[in-house]
Amino acid sequence: MSRLPAFDYSYRIQRAKNLMEERGVGALMLSVGADLPYFTGYEAMPLERLTMLVVPLDGVPVLVVPRLEAPRVDDRGSFEIRAWDETDDPAALSADLAGGGGRIALGDTTWSTFLLQLQALLPDAAFEDASTLTSELRMRKEPDEIRYLREAAEATDRVVERLESTPFSGRSEADLAAEVRMMTVEEGHDVATFDIVGSGPNAASPHHEPTDRIMENGDTVVVDFGGRHWGYCSDTTRTFSIGTPRPEVAAAYEVLQASQAAGRAAVAPGVTAASIDLAAREVIDAAGYGEFFFHRTGHGIGLEAHEHPYLVEGNELLLEAGMAFSIEPGIYRSGEWGMRLEDIVVCGETAVDELNRSERHLRVVD
């Protein structure tokens, strides 16, 4: 877990209530996951003991929390704390607070066992995904949220610069991944959350888990990593070549750079999320690599590494100032090599605001 800053949580809860009223939602119920800290500043441990923020349309929000966890909750004055004991029924308590029927927006990552209990306790209620409501707020970042995302991105940029002078050849993917995790914390993150190091043919697997494969001269190496800084995530990818890259790799990387640059340049308020995907994809398609770029161009980022908005064909959401997301086209030749280039950006008032600024060339390392 990461430390969380003090935002105006009462303001966020009131905005949620305004949306609830517009959409006819009677109660918002949030358990484990990123929605809870967004509205309370408290990140619940994913335990078999239920934690639930209940926000009724009319009434005071209440955080139902195990008594042994209650000391971890900062009383920020935006909700009441209802601590329950081991012999209590927290699902029944939460159901009572939510009311008897109507529409209830339930946190998407609530454990199914708790959903089943709530459905039995509230047979007249209609449950729906809370993200249809909460994402409307979370994907439009406040200035301080952007500041934390920028600081996190700057920290990953410093790691990338350090990696360019770090030996790769003769080491395992897992060994380099461990060093990346260490650097991620050293450069300012509270915690390193993930690391992908894929070398040679493993680089063609976008979500490859580091192995004991020994990296060697001629390998292309994809390094994708991130962490959390004041609760906010970073996520960046750079591609390295151990020694001089082969001509086919160098040529493909020029296309990848142009693709990512086209995606960044297309960012502006009022354009669709799908149009950013298209701008990046058209460059790769035109160069003949289209079949080797088989994932979306980007994802939102904030309290989660992957959240709304998603830059993918068919998403006609109009971008607005304050939305933060990745732009990360890739080219993957199965069994041979792979490459990806990823930066976090924010949609500014008129154009793109680039949070990651480390050089985007194919980095040659020893």
ABEGO torsion letter per residue (X at the ends): XBBBBBBBAAAAAAAAAAAAAAAGBABBBBBBEAAAAAAAGBBBBBBABBBBBBBBABEBBBBBBBAAAAAABBBAGABBBBBBBAABBAAAAAAAAAEABEBBBBBAABBAAAAAAAAAABAABBBBBAAAAAAAAAABBBAAAAAAAAAAAAAAAAAAAAAAABBABGBBAAAAAAAAAAAAAAAGBABBABBBBBBEAAAABAABBBBABBBBBGBBBBBBBBBBBGGBBBBBBBBBBBEBBBAAAAAAAAAAAAAAAAAAAABBBGBBAAAAAAAAAAAAAAAGAAAABABBABBBBBABABBOBBBBBGBABBBBBGBBBBBBBBBBBBGABBBBBBBBBBBBAABBBBABABBABBBBBX
